[in-house]
């Protein structure tokens, strides 16, 4: 088949890599120039690397070699101390990831076209993969068939970077004169970290962040997070003089259907999940893997796209639930922030639980402690029982 992937992000590029290996004639069209992307570092975990190794060992090895491993999670609440929790994962510069996937696609014969856009219905292809992001023009053109809905969050957030390298994932909460702000920070290469700042809209407006230019906003945030930045600057994407920082409200996108006619959605064009669970890149690459798998074999394209849609909508359900709960937890931060730092770290770690909205925070923490003690007791009892049975067997023999 002739296939055009519209959008040179992870979903479009990795789908091109896998489909080219199946013998399809694939073109990737990206509206930005080569080497230009939005965002800093993205996170993922070992299960994604395992999936990539199974799908395309060559690019998987390159991504693994370029990945930055972070170890542990630090929760710091101003005035109450810091809690370190075991955790671990990987991150990589978004640009580095795209460069690796672009080079791998070109190596496999994929045609890559930059600084060009394809309007809906314009591509001369048997299949169009609309991987053109949350604002997808192709999805909008087919909205009546695809049934997209968007839920807009209330918190304000901005993607920044810093030259301070965090070797563990940091959640730092600082109190300003107008309320709490917090960061999601993690290293993604030897010289940089992603530094996402989030706050309520009331705090954002009261601090004047809705009126400040980018430089003034960064200076304010550097003062507020000075203890965590250790003198390192915050870095933003280039903006016009006196333009504000690109503060956003997160848009959670859901589509009832993922394909119509010869167009199929992938990545953020099909779905988004709140950044606080760090699943966006994993889900986008998972879309590409599932689409390529569905298109293997004889070309009954509608049946293949139906399988792809069913597979990915089912796979996404847990992430959608977790992301929704996580975002709501952060929007309702005032309900949890007054607990002691250990309890707060537990609540933050468990923010994806659906129970949190229905139990007082202190009751939830106590219930977790009882459950963990009971679980430990059951494990000890199970191990003791197994040892006793083993001793009886040896004695009988």
Beta strands, then each sheet from edge to edge (+ up, - down):
strand 1: 2-6
strand 2: 25-30
strand 3: 41-44
strand 4: 68-77
strand 5: 81-93
strand 6: 111-114
strand 7: 127-130
strand 8: 148-152
strand 9: 156-162
strand 10: 169-176
strand 11: 179-187
strand 12: 193-199
strand 13: 234-235
strand 14: 251-255
strand 15: 259-260
strand 16: 263-265
sheet 1: 6+ 2+ 1+ 7+ 16+ 15-
sheet 2: 3+ 5- 4+ 10+ 11- 12+ 9- 13+
sheet 3: 8+ 14-
end
